[in-house]
Amino acid sequence: MTYLAKPRLFRPDTPKNALGYTRRDYEGAISTLCAGCGHDSISAAVVQACFDLDIEPHRVAKLSGIGCSSKTPDYFLGNSHGFNTTHGRMPSVLTGAALANRGLLYLGVSGDGDSASIGIGQFAHAMRRGVNMTYLVENNGVYGLTKGQFSATADKGSKNKRGLVNNDAPIDLVTLALQLGASYVARGFSGDKTQLVPLIKGAMRHLGPALIDVISPCVTFNNHPGSTRSYDYVREHNETINRLDVILPKDRITVSYAPGELRRIVQHDGSVLCLRKLHADYDPSDRVGAMNYLQERHALGEIVTGLIYVDAGAQDLHHYLNTVETPLNALGVAELCPGAKTLEAINESLRHG
Amino acid sequence: MSTVPSLQKCNDFVIKFANINGTGSASANELFARAVIAMGVPVAPRNVFPSNIQGLPTWYEMRVSGEGWLGRRGGCDLMVAMNPQTWDRDVAEVTPGGYLLYDSTKRLPRSRFRDDLTVLGLPLTEICLAEYGDPRQRQLMKNILYVGALTALLDIDFAVVERLIGKQFRGKEKLIAANVQALRLGHDAARAALPCPIGLTVRRSDGVGERIFVNGNDACALGAIYGGATVAAWYPITPSTSVIEAFASYCRKYRTDPNNGRALYAIVQAEDELASIGMVIGASWNGSRAFTATSGPGISLMQEFFGLAYFAEVPAVIFDVQRGGPSTGMPTRSQQSDLLSCAYASHGDTKHVLLFPEDPYECFTLGAQAFDLAERLQTPVFVLSDLDIGMNEVLCRPFDWDDSRQYDRGKLMSAADLNAGRNFGRYLDVDGDGIPFRTIPGTHPTKGAYFSRGTTRNAYAKYSEAGTDYVYNMERLRRKFVTARSLVPGPVRKNARLPTRFGAIYYGSTSPAMAEAFALLEARGIHVDLLRVRGFPFADEVMDFIVDHELVFVVEQNESGQLRTLLVNEGDLDPRRLVCVLHYDGTPITAGFIAGRIADIVTQNNVTPLRQPLAS
């Protein structure tokens, strides 16, 4: 926990984004998580991503479930509305919010217990429904707030702090998301901010359900030998498939790469995902290939990170529902109420004299 | 011939159709009901159906009442027995002197009939086999055939039914011709073989007037349309499913942008009831009017979310079309048994606003009003309909709407308010009515954002574990509930002809039976004042009514007297003054039952005080 609030001093040389906001304008309340918690690094990455993307803070709605991870939206984007919902049910509340106003950016924050255990149903259905959102799972394999029980993403055979072995098979949210139709799927590591920030930026500029599974070690309950979610273990087994840069339409691409190294993917809104390949044969537009690759690497004990899959031509729930461009919450009685005359016609159709 | 005199009744009898579900009988039976209405005679049909798609027994019970009584009467004067599976019980149910219309294609032994009934046999299957080649058509047209026979037997104007068929299949000339021909076949067969008309007849009247014939679920959907709902999230469950189906169909018609065909609404079939209510809460939090429709099991599943909406103060509208509980209970039968699970839904100290429509007219008006109340009070509002209201067509007042009406969005703080420097505390009671101001996400770049949560917070929405903050909030919520008392629709009172110490409280679908029971009791010289409760929290008039009467009957369709429990609890009343009159076998309550119970108790009660002076 950070006890000391940072002073809100304005320094003339503080960097500002295109909207004139500083990074501080994207911060929130002081974190109450444990010192060294991976989740705080993710919050910092969200702040950085929104600053870099020139997002107006109030155009984001941040929603979460229950647990350590779900507390974090209070600690970033203080000028955004937030909703700390019920355990495992954030996806439905976010879906409803997204239906009401298609004009905002929706950031769902959840944990492995919240999404893979109690909330796996809602996680799955929000993915398959095509809700336009960035869904961050702060995945530490353990229940923090209730002090160290295994979650459903804990690897089989891994040990908890007291040395007990987890016998249940793990749920991999990335594999599930791929199968269920998520159109942007990534895995990051809270210990690698340079990798994580662009993954969040790409997701926030993506149209459709974007899942980022962020391995985020729990320093208090799951950072010991025998854990497969400790800082040391993840660093040793991190298999990074690519490095991402997100280029906005207004930016000029200045970086140059050797041919074949770089893959450019233009998203719906004109943003460009520039992927530096670290594995020559990996194709992030091949859903089935991605699933196979994940299984192979998992069998070797490796944790695949990077942008695993993206479908830049995907559509979202509003497209399928054919809703109007005007946010539904901006429609008034004039647009919504058919009026007395129509009602009289309805009455007439219900008479049989 | 019948051994007892045959019933002789005009515009006052019950006809029951015993059918097999999935055979197309429902639309033929409805056609018949509309025919009687078109003759100007009020009818009250009720569909008794199984939780099944094909092959199980189903009944359509229709009361013809020139006097206009729309409650279930019970009994049966004419049975249209089309289901061999239920033959014995159907035959047994007919009133002595009544009539039995059956398909005589297959001869039945005398022992399968009753000698106190007028038996009317027509070889319907035989006629269909001769007339139609296609098996499905044989089955469907058999239904139209007996409707044709009934027009002859009951002396209904053939042209009226012919016109209704024309209206139903407008633009499909082939269908019209085929149906009218079947109708004619049935009519002529009855004329040729049976004594037409029988003792039960329908005579033209002007008892229907301007009234419309509609079911409560359609009316709830229309209420949601007029009330400005844009988001509906739901999970299929009998008997509420058709609320959403009707909403979808009205939306396609009235909520499609004429310029580009785009939808001014969003309907999502969720994965379960938890997700449904979650979506409703999310959409309402974000400033849309949103609702779900469900029934008892759905209410159980939504409990945690109701607590969140109550405590985080998010509007939501829930149409609960009640069915028989507990558990899966009687999914296709009616009850009023969700009052308590809605009134106090969720853990902790919660309390919710409930509305009790009596018929489709009120499903529409209270349905639309629910959205205003939910936003004004920033809390879930439950519209408690039931299967009897929801799934049966009933005659009711035509819907009305005032075009000058605006939606009450409640206490919303705008960007202009925030720029003007207004103090914004999301949970701050600025007006003393317990209702705080809220902002919608995206309102202002730097002001008015807050964090909604189910945990305790202070008046400025900051997380807090301080007891004082918790108590401030709970006391404010209590004040808000007091405010709600004056906002929910008040009760409707009807006094007896003479002053009386007896009162009766009722609500919802009990209404038509209660009105008739009132008349039955008055005719016996028993005077009971009536009060129909329309909302919870109870308006002051409800408690005043109870105080004004020595003994108050609480008439309900559940096993434990749930409204009575609420009244005793909320009004701090002496339970002995409230006497239960309970009907809960899944069939709609009857006037005979209510009047009988009340008369018994009143009679006993009247006798007791007389003895005291004699003994002294």
Interface residues (C-beta under 8 A of the other chain):
Chain A: A29 E56 P57 H58 R59 A61 L63 P73 D74 G78 N79 S80 H81 G82 F83 N84 T85 T86 R89 P91 S92 V93 L94 T95 G96 A97 A98 L99 A100 N101 G103 L104 G121 Q122 A124 H125 R129 L317 H318 L321 N322 T323 V324 E325 L328 N329 L331 G332 V333 E335 L336 C337 P338 G339 A340 T342 L343 E344 I346 N347 L350 R351 H352 G353
Chain B: R34 I37 A38 G40 L164 V208 E210 R211 I212 F213 V214 L222 I225 Y226 G228 T230 V231 A233 Y254 R255 D257 N260 G261 R262 A263 L264 Y265 A266 I267 V268 A270 E271 D272 L274 A275 S276 I277 G278 M279 V280 I281 G282 A283 S284 W285 N286 G287 S288 A290 E304 F305 L308 A312 P398 F399 D400 W401 D402 D403 R405 Q406 Y407 T439 I440 P441 G442 T443 H444 P445 T446 A449 Y450 F451 S452 R453 G454 T455 K462 Y463
